Amino acid sequence: MDENKLSSISKADTDDKIGEFWDNHDFTDFDTAAPDVKFEVTCAVPIEVELFSEIEKQAHKRGVKVETLVNLWLQQKLAEQEQQVA
């Protein structure tokens, strides 16, 4: 760390002192000026190429994105499964 600079929150002047500070403090105590951030979590599930191709065709016929159609179908299947279990 630059000799003439201090950490903005901890006021520490070395990386070790900054580490010690955050070992004993929680960021949420200092986040009043931090903007809220929205983010989306995505995941990838490998599927067979032929199956994906058929899903793409079905999505195109319906005028929706592949992701939209897959999510709709999965929601419908989960609802069916819930009804069977109940």
Buried (B, 14 or more C-beta within 10 A) or exposed (E): EEEEEBBEBBEBBEEEBBEEBBEEEEEEEEEEEEEEEEEEEEEEEEEEEEEEEEBEEBBEEEEBEBEEBBEEEEEEEEEEEEEEEE
